[in-house]
Amino acid sequence: MTVITLSASHKTIKWIRAFLFISFFLCMSLILLVGAGYLYIKYLGEPEIAVPQSTLYLAGDGSVIGESHAGEKRYWVQLDEISPALIEATLAVEDRKFFDHSGFDYKRMAGAAIADIKAMAKVQGASTITQQYARNLFLSHDKTWKRKLSEAAYTMRLEMNYSKEQILEGYLNTIYYGHGAYGIEAASQFYFAKSASQLSLAEASLLAGIPKGPGIYSPVVSLEKAKERQKLILREMVKTKAINDQQMQLASSEALAITGKHLHSKFEIAPYFRDTVQNILANKLGIDKRTIDLGGLRVYTTLNVKHQQIAEEVMKDTIDEHSDIQPGFVAISPKNHYVTAMVGGRDYNESSYNRAVQAIRQPGSTFKPFLYYAALENGFTPATTLRSEASTFRYDNGRSIYTPHNFNHRYAEKEVTMEQALAVSDNVYAVKTHLFLKPKTLVETAKRFGISTTLQKVPSLALGTSGVRVLDMVNAYATIANGGKYQEPIFIKRVENAFGEVIYEHESEQEQRFDPQQTAILTHMMTGMFDKQLSGYAKVTGQSLAPKMTRPYAGKSGSTKYDYWMIGFTPELTAGVWTGYDNGANFTKTQDKPYAKKIWIEFMERAHKGKKAKDFDTPDGVIAVNVNPESGQIAGDGCPSSRTMYFIKGTEPEEYCVEHTKKKKPKEKKAEEPGWLERWFPMFR
């Protein structure tokens, strides 16, 4: 047998052939692996970017009144809202080839790898801006190979699905600049108290150096090290031809004023108002809580900072600090029903319970304007008379009785006009009117005014014995002040998302629910509580406030054993206040009782200070007549008191008062005879 041996050349060819085959196999496998990975990453699509951002609440004048965040102050701004100098400085120091590579700078990576091998550890980074953005969004900052692989995958997904401008914008809005400032806008405000769009070259180059090590290069930590890094960045900008040598010298020598203070770091006004706004965002606009708290929203509210500050100051100055009395206060602009101020208690830190919105309390006589509007709709006029005397009423088919009492048991013991009855808050007149109209009429009328609570169809409803909310009551009075145009109270004018897109904008939905002529007449009737001409068998309820008034007001006060109210308005502003104890305790201290009126008049006077006083409008078809407020007849020259009352033309009194003329007729005992209502309805006797 002959053994054939391979020559050396044949062996070499064999090994080369094997090597080429294996290499080809490995290359194909690598290509397939890379292709599969690429297709998988492509299949995954764009990564979901959810960056926590501060939500800001702004007052009507654009000032910030509140902020919510999770410890990261971040205000997203568009790329074109960032100073070009900051963009150039960041690119120069972080990633010069950002617009040229596809997410990875292989040359830098090779250099970093060699440095790592020499040190036998991860000592140098070569991350591009896209890689850093991926890390900020989705990953930890651990220097491990597993994290690096994940970072590479996210980097590819970002580059595949977003433009370079979008990636750069995202990076600048997520990078950490120290001291709780995330993103360039928060950093710019913290360090220089200005917007990122206003940064100078010197300021921009200083800020661009901070992300390298916020605990080292922050000018608040070390101005010297911050300036050293600033100079390095300026030199890099010269290399990239973003600036020239002269600009570098000027910027490096420029003295900078470091603020080192966050904007909106403390809010001292309107916490109850902001809580209400957040509730509306969630329950009416359907925005989820995380988006409200961390979605970077801009919520433009109706708050008037001046009104809010006055309200809070008046509460503090008026209510005894040792008292347990709590207030609920709301101010509304009648023309658009914007809520301009709200106070839900004396101290939000002690109790966040909002008494202006959540508490349901008896309104007392502040409920009467709704009754008298219903009366006007049903043929009454301000001069309509009913007898004021101690009375007991039967109701519920005679099975129940009700005996109302006037304050201090003062009765006219004769007929009085509706205008005077409202001014002195005559309870007997109110109950008679209520029962004449039937209880369901008042319930339906109050609902039309926006009262949302359950109302009992009983005689005492005329005196405000069913609980209501302060917000509902003040908005109802604003409806009267607005000529009968109803709209729900408005807290939010507009909401923008983190990208400046409007996701909600209020559109006026005012509804003419009430007759403008009758609401004008009711308004003039409600000015009577301040007019001593209407005092007689009892004083008008606003007599103590009249000396403090610098303009016409319309309003009504009210009280129960547990509640004190005052609500009123001018053509420009409506305000209402409730005071009472949270536990429903009776008022026992005399000094507690005047709080509501004192708070109201002080707020209204200060809120209107410097503004020209305006009279209430009188619509066409409404005429003014001088009337004797007791008899309801046209006042003669000899009448000791005369009040200008308003009537729809054709409903004004026709008889003249002759009781006070020189030739007086013998007095007839008409006062002892029942009035027209009592004659027709014996139940009122």
C-alpha positions as CSV (number, residue, x, y, z in Angstrom):
1,M,0.0,0.0,0.0
2,T,1.3,3.4,-1.0
3,V,0.8,6.3,1.4
4,I,0.2,9.6,-0.3
5,T,1.2,12.6,1.8
6,L,0.0,16.2,1.2
7,S,2.6,18.7,0.3
8,A,3.0,21.8,2.5
9,S,1.4,23.8,-0.2
10,H,-1.7,21.6,-0.2
11,K,-2.0,21.9,3.6
12,T,-1.7,25.7,3.4
13,I,-4.5,25.8,0.8
14,K,-6.7,23.6,3.0
15,W,-6.3,25.8,6.1
16,I,-6.9,28.9,4.0
17,R,-10.0,27.3,2.6
18,A,-11.3,26.4,6.1
19,F,-10.5,29.8,7.4
20,L,-12.4,31.5,4.5
21,F,-15.4,29.2,5.0
22,I,-15.5,29.9,8.8
23,S,-15.0,33.6,8.3
24,F,-17.7,33.6,5.7
25,F,-20.0,31.7,8.1
26,L,-19.2,34.0,10.9
27,C,-19.7,37.1,8.8
28,M,-23.0,35.8,7.6
29,S,-24.0,35.0,11.1
30,L,-23.0,38.4,12.3
31,I,-24.9,40.1,9.4
32,L,-27.9,38.0,10.2
33,L,-27.6,38.8,13.9
34,V,-27.2,42.5,13.2
35,G,-30.0,42.5,10.7
36,A,-32.3,40.6,13.1
37,G,-31.4,43.1,15.8
38,Y,-32.0,46.0,13.5
39,L,-35.4,44.6,12.5
40,Y,-36.3,43.9,16.1
41,I,-35.4,47.4,17.1
42,K,-37.3,48.8,14.1
43,Y,-40.3,46.6,15.2
44,L,-40.2,48.1,18.7
45,G,-40.7,51.5,17.2
46,E,-40.2,54.8,19.0
47,P,-39.7,54.5,22.7
48,E,-42.3,56.1,24.9
49,I,-40.9,59.3,26.3
50,A,-42.5,60.3,29.6
51,V,-40.4,63.0,31.3
52,P,-41.7,64.3,34.6
53,Q,-42.1,68.0,34.3
54,S,-43.3,70.7,36.7
55,T,-47.0,71.8,36.2
56,L,-47.4,75.5,36.7
57,Y,-50.6,77.3,37.8
58,L,-50.8,80.9,36.6
59,A,-53.1,83.7,37.8
60,G,-55.1,85.9,35.4
61,D,-52.1,88.3,35.0
62,G,-49.7,85.5,34.1
63,S,-47.9,85.3,37.4
64,V,-47.2,81.9,38.8
65,I,-49.3,81.0,41.9
66,G,-48.5,77.3,42.2
67,E,-46.3,74.5,41.0
68,S,-46.3,70.7,41.4
69,H,-43.4,68.4,40.8
70,A,-41.7,65.2,42.2
71,G,-38.5,66.9,43.4
72,E,-37.4,67.6,39.8
73,K,-38.0,71.2,38.7
74,R,-38.3,71.0,34.9
75,Y,-40.0,73.3,32.5
76,W,-39.9,72.0,28.9
77,V,-39.0,74.5,26.3
78,Q,-38.9,74.2,22.5
79,L,-35.4,74.2,20.8
80,D,-36.1,77.6,19.2
81,E,-36.7,79.0,22.7
82,I,-33.2,78.1,23.9
83,S,-30.3,80.5,23.4
84,P,-28.3,79.6,20.3
85,A,-25.1,80.2,22.4
86,L,-26.2,77.5,24.8
87,I,-26.8,75.0,22.0
88,E,-23.4,75.7,20.4
89,A,-21.7,75.5,23.7
90,T,-23.3,72.1,24.5
91,L,-22.5,70.7,21.1
92,A,-18.9,71.9,21.3
93,V,-18.2,70.2,24.7
94,E,-20.5,67.2,24.5
95,D,-20.8,66.0,20.9
96,R,-19.3,68.0,18.0
97,K,-20.4,65.4,15.4
98,F,-23.9,65.2,16.7
99,F,-25.5,66.1,13.4
100,D,-23.2,63.8,11.4
101,H,-23.3,60.5,13.2
102,S,-26.2,58.0,13.6
103,G,-26.1,58.0,17.4
104,F,-22.6,56.6,18.0
105,D,-19.2,58.2,17.6
106,Y,-17.0,55.2,16.8
107,K,-13.7,57.1,16.8
108,R,-14.4,58.4,20.3
109,M,-15.6,55.0,21.4
110,A,-12.3,53.4,20.2
111,G,-10.3,56.0,22.1
112,A,-12.3,55.5,25.3
113,A,-12.0,51.7,24.9
114,I,-8.2,51.9,24.8
115,A,-8.2,54.1,27.9
116,D,-10.4,51.6,29.7
117,I,-8.2,48.7,28.7
118,K,-5.1,50.5,30.0
119,A,-6.7,51.3,33.3
120,M,-8.5,47.8,33.4
121,A,-11.7,49.6,34.3
122,K,-14.4,51.9,32.9
123,V,-12.7,55.3,33.3
124,Q,-13.6,57.3,30.2
125,G,-16.9,57.8,28.5
126,A,-17.5,58.5,24.8
127,S,-21.3,58.9,24.9
128,T,-23.0,61.0,22.3
129,I,-25.8,63.3,23.1
130,T,-28.3,60.7,21.9
131,Q,-26.7,58.1,24.2
132,Q,-26.9,60.4,27.2
133,Y,-30.5,61.3,26.3
134,A,-31.3,57.5,26.2
135,R,-29.6,57.1,29.6
136,N,-31.5,60.0,31.1
137,L,-34.8,58.7,29.9
138,F,-34.7,55.0,30.4
139,L,-31.6,53.8,32.3
140,S,-29.4,54.1,35.4
141,H,-25.9,55.6,35.3
142,D,-24.1,52.4,36.3
143,K,-21.0,51.7,34.2
144,T,-21.8,48.1,33.3
145,W,-21.8,46.3,30.0
146,K,-25.4,45.3,30.4
147,R,-26.4,49.0,30.8
148,K,-24.3,49.8,27.8
149,L,-26.1,47.3,25.6
150,S,-29.5,48.6,26.7
151,E,-28.3,52.1,26.1
152,A,-27.2,51.2,22.6
153,A,-30.6,49.7,21.8
154,Y,-32.4,52.8,23.1
155,T,-30.0,55.0,21.2
156,M,-30.8,53.3,18.0
157,R,-34.6,53.5,18.6
158,L,-34.2,57.3,19.3
159,E,-32.2,57.9,16.1
160,M,-34.6,55.8,14.0
161,N,-37.7,57.5,15.2
162,Y,-36.8,61.1,16.0
163,S,-35.1,63.9,14.2
164,K,-31.8,65.3,15.4
165,E,-33.5,68.5,16.5
166,Q,-36.1,66.5,18.6
167,I,-33.3,64.6,20.3
168,L,-31.3,67.7,21.0
169,E,-34.4,69.4,22.4
170,G,-35.1,66.4,24.6
171,Y,-31.5,66.2,25.9
172,L,-31.4,69.9,26.8
173,N,-34.7,69.5,28.7
174,T,-33.7,66.4,30.7
175,I,-30.0,66.9,31.6
176,Y,-29.3,67.6,35.2
177,Y,-27.8,71.0,36.1
178,G,-27.6,70.6,39.8
179,H,-29.6,71.9,42.8
180,G,-32.8,70.2,41.7
181,A,-32.8,71.9,38.3
182,Y,-33.5,69.5,35.5
183,G,-33.4,70.9,32.0
184,I,-32.0,74.2,30.7
185,E,-35.0,76.3,31.5
186,A,-35.0,75.4,35.2
187,A,-31.3,75.8,35.3
188,S,-31.4,79.2,33.6
189,Q,-34.0,80.4,36.1
190,F,-32.1,79.0,39.1
191,Y,-28.7,80.4,38.2
192,F,-29.6,83.6,36.4
193,A,-33.3,84.3,37.1
194,K,-34.1,84.4,33.4
195,S,-35.4,82.3,30.6
196,A,-33.2,80.0,28.6
197,S,-33.9,82.1,25.5
198,Q,-32.2,85.2,27.1
199,L,-28.9,83.6,28.0
200,S,-25.7,85.5,26.9
201,L,-22.7,83.7,25.6
202,A,-20.9,84.0,29.0
203,E,-24.0,82.6,30.8
204,A,-24.5,79.8,28.3
205,S,-20.9,78.6,28.3
206,L,-21.0,78.5,32.1
207,L,-24.2,76.5,32.2
208,A,-23.0,74.1,29.5
209,G,-20.1,73.0,31.8
210,I,-22.3,72.0,34.8
211,P,-23.7,68.6,33.6
212,K,-20.2,67.2,33.6
213,G,-20.3,67.3,37.4
214,P,-23.0,69.4,39.0
215,G,-21.5,68.9,42.4
216,I,-18.1,70.2,41.1
217,Y,-18.8,72.8,38.4
218,S,-21.9,74.5,39.8
219,P,-21.0,78.2,40.3
220,V,-22.9,78.0,43.6
221,V,-20.6,75.2,44.8
222,S,-17.4,76.6,43.3
223,L,-17.3,79.7,41.1
224,E,-13.6,79.1,40.4
225,K,-14.0,75.7,39.0
226,A,-17.1,76.7,37.1
227,K,-15.1,79.5,35.4
228,E,-12.2,77.1,34.6
229,R,-14.6,74.8,32.8
230,Q,-16.3,77.8,31.1
231,K,-13.0,78.8,29.6
232,L,-12.4,75.3,28.3
233,I,-15.8,75.3,26.7
234,L,-15.2,78.7,25.1
235,R,-12.0,77.3,23.6
236,E,-13.9,74.4,22.2
237,M,-16.4,76.7,20.7
238,V,-13.5,78.6,18.9
239,K,-12.3,75.2,17.5
240,T,-15.8,74.5,16.1
241,K,-15.9,78.1,14.7
242,A,-19.0,78.9,16.7
243,I,-17.3,82.0,18.1
244,N,-14.1,83.9,17.4
245,D,-11.2,84.7,19.8
246,Q,-12.6,88.2,20.6
247,Q,-15.9,86.8,21.6
248,M,-14.1,84.2,23.7
249,Q,-12.1,86.8,25.6
250,L,-15.2,89.0,26.2
251,A,-17.3,86.1,27.5
252,S,-14.6,84.7,29.8
253,S,-14.0,88.1,31.4
254,E,-17.6,89.0,31.8
255,A,-18.7,89.3,35.5
256,L,-21.8,87.2,36.1
257,A,-24.5,87.6,38.8
258,I,-25.4,84.2,40.1
259,T,-28.9,84.1,41.7
260,G,-28.9,80.5,43.0
261,K,-32.6,80.6,43.8
262,H,-35.5,78.7,42.3
263,L,-38.5,80.6,41.1
264,H,-41.8,79.7,42.6
265,S,-40.0,78.1,45.5
266,K,-42.7,79.2,48.0
267,F,-46.4,79.9,47.5
268,E,-48.2,81.9,50.1
269,I,-51.5,82.6,48.4
270,A,-54.6,80.7,47.1
271,P,-54.0,77.1,48.3
272,Y,-57.7,76.4,48.5
273,F,-58.2,77.9,45.0
274,R,-55.4,75.7,43.6
275,D,-57.0,72.6,45.2
276,T,-60.3,73.5,43.4
277,V,-58.5,73.9,40.1
278,Q,-56.8,70.5,40.5
279,N,-60.2,68.9,41.2
280,I,-61.7,70.5,38.1
281,L,-58.7,69.3,36.0
282,A,-59.3,65.7,37.2
283,N,-63.1,65.4,37.5
284,K,-64.4,67.8,34.8
285,L,-61.6,67.8,32.2
286,G,-60.7,64.2,32.7
287,I,-56.9,64.7,33.1
288,D,-55.2,61.9,35.0
289,K,-53.5,62.7,38.3
290,R,-49.9,62.0,37.1
291,T,-50.3,64.3,34.2
292,I,-51.7,67.0,36.5
293,D,-48.8,66.6,38.9
294,L,-45.9,65.9,36.6
295,G,-47.1,66.5,33.0
296,G,-45.6,69.9,32.5
297,L,-49.0,71.6,32.1
298,R,-49.5,75.3,32.1
299,V,-52.9,76.0,33.8
300,Y,-54.1,79.6,33.2
301,T,-56.6,80.4,35.9
302,T,-59.0,83.2,36.7
303,L,-57.4,84.2,40.0
304,N,-56.9,87.9,40.6
305,V,-53.8,88.1,42.8
306,K,-54.8,91.5,44.2
307,H,-58.2,90.2,45.2
308,Q,-56.7,87.1,46.8
309,Q,-54.1,88.9,48.8
310,I,-56.8,91.4,50.1
311,A,-59.1,88.5,51.0
312,E,-56.4,86.6,52.9
313,E,-55.2,89.8,54.7
314,V,-58.7,90.8,55.7
315,M,-59.4,87.3,57.2
316,K,-56.2,87.5,59.2
317,D,-56.8,91.0,60.4
318,T,-60.5,90.6,61.3
319,I,-61.0,87.2,62.9
320,D,-59.6,87.0,66.5
321,E,-56.6,84.7,66.4
322,H,-57.8,82.9,69.5
323,S,-61.2,82.2,68.0
324,D,-62.2,78.9,66.4
325,I,-64.4,80.7,63.9
326,Q,-63.7,79.6,60.3
327,P,-64.5,81.5,57.1
328,G,-65.5,80.6,53.6
329,F,-65.1,83.3,51.0
330,V,-65.5,83.7,47.2
331,A,-65.2,86.6,44.9
332,I,-66.5,86.5,41.3
333,S,-66.5,88.9,38.4
334,P,-70.2,89.1,37.3
335,K,-69.5,89.9,33.6
336,N,-67.8,86.5,33.0
337,H,-68.3,84.6,36.2
338,Y,-64.5,84.3,36.7
339,V,-63.6,83.3,40.3
340,T,-61.1,86.0,41.3
341,A,-60.4,84.9,44.9
342,M,-61.2,82.1,47.3
343,V,-60.5,81.4,50.9
344,G,-61.6,78.1,52.3
345,G,-60.4,78.5,55.9
346,R,-58.1,80.4,58.2
347,D,-55.0,78.2,57.8
348,Y,-54.5,75.7,54.9
349,N,-51.6,74.0,56.7
350,E,-53.9,73.3,59.7
351,S,-56.9,72.3,57.6
352,S,-57.2,71.8,53.9
353,Y,-61.0,71.4,54.2
354,N,-62.4,74.0,51.8
355,R,-65.4,75.6,53.4
356,A,-66.1,77.7,50.4
357,V,-66.7,74.6,48.2
358,Q,-67.2,71.6,50.5
359,A,-69.1,72.9,53.5
360,I,-72.9,72.9,53.3
361,R,-74.4,75.5,55.7
362,Q,-77.7,77.3,56.2
363,P,-77.7,80.6,54.3
364,G,-80.3,82.3,56.5
365,S,-81.8,85.5,55.0
366,T,-79.2,85.6,52.1
367,F,-81.7,83.1,50.5
368,K,-84.5,85.7,50.4
369,P,-83.4,87.4,47.1
370,F,-84.3,84.2,45.3
371,L,-87.7,84.3,46.9
372,Y,-88.3,87.9,46.0
373,Y,-87.2,87.3,42.4
374,A,-89.9,84.6,42.2
375,A,-92.4,87.0,43.7
376,L,-91.5,89.6,41.0
377,E,-92.0,87.0,38.3
378,N,-95.4,86.2,39.8
379,G,-96.9,89.7,39.9
380,F,-95.4,91.3,43.0
381,T,-93.7,94.7,42.8
382,P,-91.3,96.4,45.3
383,A,-94.4,98.3,46.6
384,T,-96.5,95.2,47.2
385,T,-97.7,95.2,50.8
386,L,-98.3,92.4,53.3
387,R,-99.0,92.6,57.0
388,S,-96.0,92.2,59.4
389,E,-97.2,90.7,62.7
390,A,-96.5,87.6,64.8
391,S,-98.0,84.8,62.8
392,T,-98.4,81.0,62.9
393,F,-98.9,79.1,59.6
394,R,-100.4,75.7,59.0
395,Y,-99.0,73.6,56.2
396,D,-98.9,70.0,55.1
397,N,-102.7,69.9,54.8
398,G,-103.0,71.4,58.3
399,R,-101.1,68.7,60.0
400,S,-98.1,70.9,60.8
401,I,-97.6,74.5,62.1
402,Y,-94.8,76.9,61.8
403,T,-94.2,80.1,63.7
404,P,-91.4,82.3,62.4
405,H,-90.1,85.3,64.4
406,N,-88.5,88.6,63.3
407,F,-85.2,89.6,64.9
408,N,-85.9,90.8,68.5
409,H,-89.6,90.1,67.8
410,R,-90.1,93.4,66.1
411,Y,-93.1,93.6,63.9
412,A,-94.7,96.6,62.1
413,E,-98.2,95.5,63.1
414,K,-99.3,96.8,59.8
415,E,-98.8,96.3,56.1
416,V,-95.2,96.9,54.8
417,T,-93.8,96.9,51.3
418,M,-91.7,94.1,49.9
419,E,-88.8,96.5,49.5
420,Q,-88.8,97.4,53.1
421,A,-89.4,93.8,54.2
422,L,-86.2,92.8,52.3
423,A,-84.2,95.7,53.7
424,V,-85.1,95.0,57.4
425,S,-85.2,91.2,56.7
426,D,-88.8,90.7,57.9
427,N,-89.3,87.0,58.2
428,V,-93.1,87.0,58.4
429,Y,-93.4,88.8,55.1
430,A,-91.0,86.3,53.6
431,V,-92.9,83.2,54.8
432,K,-96.2,84.7,53.7
433,T,-94.8,85.3,50.2
434,H,-93.2,81.9,50.1
435,L,-96.5,80.1,51.0
436,F,-98.5,82.2,48.6
437,L,-96.2,81.3,45.7
438,K,-96.1,77.6,46.9
439,P,-92.8,76.1,48.3
440,K,-91.9,74.4,45.0
441,T,-91.6,77.8,43.3
442,L,-88.8,78.8,45.5
443,V,-87.1,75.5,45.2
444,E,-87.3,75.7,41.4
445,T,-86.1,79.3,41.3
446,A,-83.1,78.6,43.6
447,K,-82.1,75.7,41.3
448,R,-82.3,78.0,38.3
449,F,-79.8,80.3,40.2
450,G,-77.4,77.4,40.4
451,I,-78.0,76.1,44.0
452,S,-77.0,72.5,43.8
453,T,-77.9,71.2,47.2
454,T,-81.1,69.5,48.2
455,L,-83.8,72.0,49.3
456,Q,-86.7,71.1,51.5
457,K,-90.2,72.3,50.4
458,V,-91.2,73.7,53.8
459,P,-92.2,77.2,55.1
460,S,-88.9,77.8,56.7
461,L,-87.0,77.5,53.4
462,A,-87.9,81.2,52.8
463,L,-85.6,81.9,55.8
464,G,-82.7,79.8,54.5
465,T,-82.9,76.6,56.5
466,S,-81.7,74.2,53.8
467,G,-77.9,74.0,53.5
468,V,-76.0,75.5,50.6
469,R,-72.5,76.1,49.4
470,V,-70.7,79.4,49.5
471,L,-69.6,79.1,45.9
472,D,-73.1,78.4,44.7
473,M,-74.5,81.4,46.6
474,V,-71.9,83.9,45.4
475,N,-72.3,82.7,41.8
476,A,-76.1,83.1,42.1
477,Y,-75.6,86.7,43.3
478,A,-73.2,87.2,40.4
479,T,-76.0,86.1,38.1
480,I,-78.2,88.9,39.5
481,A,-75.4,91.4,39.1
482,N,-75.0,90.2,35.5
483,G,-78.6,91.0,34.5
484,G,-79.8,87.5,34.9
485,K,-77.2,85.8,32.8
486,Y,-76.2,82.5,34.4
487,Q,-73.0,80.5,34.0
488,E,-71.2,78.1,36.2
489,P,-68.3,79.7,38.1
490,I,-65.1,79.6,36.0
491,F,-61.7,78.8,37.5
492,I,-59.7,77.8,34.4
493,K,-59.3,79.9,31.2
494,R,-56.9,77.6,29.4
495,V,-54.7,74.6,29.8
496,E,-51.6,73.9,27.7
497,N,-49.5,70.7,27.6
498,A,-45.8,70.5,28.0
499,F,-45.3,71.4,24.3
500,G,-47.4,74.5,24.5
501,E,-50.4,72.9,22.7
502,V,-53.8,74.1,24.0
503,I,-55.7,71.0,25.3
504,Y,-58.6,73.0,26.9
505,E,-59.9,76.5,26.5
506,H,-62.9,77.9,28.2
507,E,-65.7,79.1,26.0
508,S,-68.4,81.4,27.5
509,E,-71.7,79.6,27.9
510,Q,-73.8,82.4,29.5
511,E,-77.5,81.7,29.5
512,Q,-80.1,84.4,29.9
513,R,-82.1,82.6,32.6
514,F,-83.7,85.5,34.2
515,D,-85.6,88.6,33.0
516,P,-83.2,91.6,32.8
517,Q,-85.9,94.0,33.9
518,Q,-86.8,92.0,37.0
519,T,-83.2,91.3,38.0
520,A,-82.5,95.1,37.7
521,I,-85.5,95.7,40.0
522,L,-84.3,93.1,42.4
523,T,-80.8,94.6,42.4
524,H,-82.2,98.0,43.3
525,M,-84.3,96.4,46.1
526,M,-81.1,94.8,47.4
527,T,-79.5,98.2,47.8
528,G,-82.1,98.9,50.4
529,M,-80.3,97.1,53.2
530,F,-77.9,100.1,53.3
531,D,-80.6,102.8,53.0
532,K,-81.8,104.2,56.4
533,Q,-84.8,105.6,54.6
534,L,-86.2,102.1,54.8
535,S,-85.7,101.8,58.5
536,G,-88.9,102.0,60.5
537,Y,-90.2,99.3,62.9
538,A,-86.7,97.8,62.5
539,K,-83.4,99.0,61.3
540,V,-82.1,98.1,57.8
541,T,-79.6,95.2,58.2
542,G,-76.7,97.0,56.6
543,Q,-77.0,100.3,58.5
544,S,-73.6,99.7,60.3
545,L,-71.9,99.3,56.9
546,A,-73.3,102.4,55.2
547,P,-70.8,104.9,56.7
548,K,-67.9,102.8,55.3
549,M,-69.3,102.7,51.7
550,T,-67.8,104.8,48.9
551,R,-70.0,103.5,46.2
552,P,-73.4,101.8,45.6
553,Y,-73.7,98.2,46.8
554,A,-76.5,95.6,46.5
555,G,-76.5,92.7,48.9
556,K,-78.1,90.7,51.7
557,S,-76.9,89.5,55.1
558,G,-78.1,86.4,56.8
559,S,-77.7,84.6,60.1
560,T,-78.8,81.5,61.9
561,K,-77.8,80.2,65.4
562,Y,-74.7,78.6,63.7
563,D,-73.9,80.7,60.6
564,Y,-73.3,84.3,59.7
565,W,-73.3,85.4,56.0
566,M,-72.9,88.5,53.9
567,I,-73.1,88.5,50.1
568,G,-73.2,91.6,47.9
569,F,-72.0,93.1,44.7
570,T,-71.2,96.1,42.5
571,P,-71.5,96.1,38.7
572,E,-67.9,94.9,38.6
573,L,-67.5,92.4,41.5
574,T,-69.5,90.0,43.6
575,A,-68.2,88.7,46.9
576,G,-69.6,86.6,49.7
577,V,-68.4,85.3,53.1
578,W,-69.7,82.8,55.5
579,T,-68.4,82.4,59.1
580,G,-69.1,79.7,61.6
581,Y,-67.8,76.8,63.6
582,D,-66.8,73.6,61.9
583,N,-68.5,71.5,64.5
584,G,-71.8,73.4,64.0
585,A,-71.7,75.1,67.4
586,N,-73.9,78.0,68.3
587,F,-72.6,81.5,68.3
588,T,-72.0,82.5,71.9
589,K,-69.6,85.4,71.7
590,T,-71.1,88.7,70.7
591,Q,-67.8,89.7,69.0
592,D,-68.0,86.7,66.7
593,K,-71.2,87.9,65.1
594,P,-70.2,90.8,63.0
595,Y,-67.2,89.0,61.3
596,A,-69.0,88.3,58.0
597,K,-70.1,91.9,57.4
598,K,-66.8,93.3,58.5
599,I,-64.9,91.0,56.2
600,W,-67.2,91.7,53.3
601,I,-67.1,95.5,53.5
602,E,-63.4,95.7,54.1
603,F,-62.7,93.4,51.1
604,M,-65.1,95.2,48.8
605,E,-63.8,98.7,49.7
606,R,-60.1,97.7,49.3
607,A,-60.8,95.7,46.1
608,H,-62.5,98.8,44.5
609,K,-60.0,101.4,45.8
610,G,-59.0,103.8,43.1
611,K,-61.8,102.8,40.8
612,K,-64.6,105.1,39.8
613,A,-67.9,104.2,41.4
614,K,-70.5,102.8,39.1
615,D,-74.3,102.9,39.4
616,F,-76.4,99.8,38.6
617,D,-78.0,99.7,35.2
618,T,-81.6,100.4,34.6
619,P,-82.9,98.6,31.5
620,D,-85.4,100.1,29.1
621,G,-88.9,99.7,30.3
622,V,-88.0,100.1,34.0
623,I,-88.9,103.4,35.6
624,A,-88.0,105.0,38.9
625,V,-90.7,106.3,41.3
626,N,-90.4,108.0,44.6
627,V,-92.4,105.9,47.0
628,N,-93.3,106.0,50.6
629,P,-91.5,102.8,51.8
630,E,-94.1,102.0,54.4
631,S,-97.3,102.5,52.5
632,G,-96.1,101.6,49.0
633,Q,-97.8,104.7,47.6
634,I,-96.3,107.5,45.6
635,A,-94.5,109.8,48.1
636,G,-95.9,113.3,48.5
637,D,-94.1,116.4,49.5
638,G,-94.9,115.9,53.1
639,C,-93.8,112.3,53.5
640,P,-91.1,112.0,56.1
641,S,-89.4,109.3,54.2
642,S,-89.1,108.6,50.5
643,R,-87.3,105.8,48.6
644,T,-86.7,105.6,44.9
645,M,-88.2,102.3,43.8
646,Y,-88.1,100.7,40.4
647,F,-90.9,99.2,38.4
648,I,-91.6,97.7,35.0
649,K,-93.5,100.5,33.3
650,G,-97.2,100.0,34.0
651,T,-96.8,98.3,37.3
652,E,-95.9,101.3,39.4
653,P,-98.2,102.6,42.2
654,E,-101.0,104.9,41.1
655,E,-102.2,106.2,44.5
656,Y,-100.5,109.1,46.2
657,C,-99.6,109.1,49.9
658,V,-101.9,111.7,51.5
659,E,-101.3,110.6,55.1
660,H,-98.7,113.3,55.6
661,T,-100.3,116.3,53.8
662,K,-101.3,119.4,55.7
663,K,-105.0,118.6,55.5
664,K,-104.9,115.2,57.0
665,K,-108.0,113.0,56.9
666,P,-109.1,111.4,60.1
667,K,-107.2,108.2,60.6
668,E,-109.0,105.1,59.8
669,K,-108.3,101.9,61.5
670,K,-107.3,100.2,58.3
671,A,-104.2,98.8,59.9
672,E,-106.4,96.6,62.0
673,E,-108.1,95.2,59.0
674,P,-106.5,92.2,57.1
675,G,-104.6,92.9,54.0
676,W,-105.5,91.7,50.5
677,L,-103.5,88.5,50.9
678,E,-105.0,87.7,54.3
679,R,-108.5,88.4,52.9
680,W,-108.1,86.0,50.1
681,F,-106.1,83.4,52.0
682,P,-107.4,83.1,55.6
683,M,-104.4,80.8,56.4
684,F,-102.2,83.9,56.6
685,R,-104.3,85.6,59.3
